[in-house]
Amino acid sequence: MKCPFCNTEMIHGYLNSGAAIWSERKHKISMLPDGKEKYALKLGTPVMSPHHVESYCCPKCMKIIIDSSEYENNLE
């Protein structure tokens, strides 16, 4: 995959994480979105091991691309 920012070939890998959410605001205390908040990616707390989110990293500009279409979201 080519980086959409600098056109360098990206490296395939995994973002290893626990609970994570991409939303329109910062969460300072809880990772739970409120009822009106829009979020594109929500990972629950793993019981036995971290989540492994497939992604691509650009070695030149250090951007990470994640396809969040397979994860819980409410952007529709």
N, C-alpha and C positions, 0 to 999 in steps of 0.2 A: 504494500500500500504506500502510495506517495503522500507525503505531508501536504495538506492543503495550504499551509502557511509559507513553506520554503521549498517545496517540491523534492525534498530529500527522501530516500527510501526509509520507511519507518520499521522499527523492530517490533515483532509480535511478542507479546508476553501477557502477564497477569498482574492486576492490581490486587494485592492481598490485603484484605481489610476485615474489620469486625463490623459493627453496625455503621451504616453510612447513609446519608441522604443528600441529594442535590436539590436545593430549593431556592426560592427567590429571596430568602433572608438568612441571616446568621442565627444559629441556635446556640444559646449560651448555657442553657441548663439541660434541656431534654431534647432528644433526637426525634420526638414525635411531632409531626406537623399538625397544626390546628385545622379545623374544619374548612377554612377558606383558602388555605395556603396551597399554591401549585408546586408540585415536585415532579422531576423527571426521572429520578432514580431513588429507590428506597430499598435498603437491605436491612433485614431484621438482625437481631443479635444471634450469632451462631451458637449452637449448643456445644458441639464437640471440636470444631475447627473454624478457622477464618473463611470468609468468602473469597473466592478466586474469580475476579471479574476480568474476562478477556479484554485486552486493550492493545493499543499500538503506541509506541513512544518514539518521538523523533530525536535522534542523537545530536542533531544540529541545534534546533531551537527549543528542545526540551518540552514540547507540547505532548500531552497524552490524549488520545482519542478513545472514547468508550461508546460502544453501541448499547444504549440503555433500553432498547425496544423489548428485550426479554424480561425486564424487571418491573416491579410494581411502580406505577406512575398514575397521575391523574391530570395530565395535560390535555386530554381530549375534550 
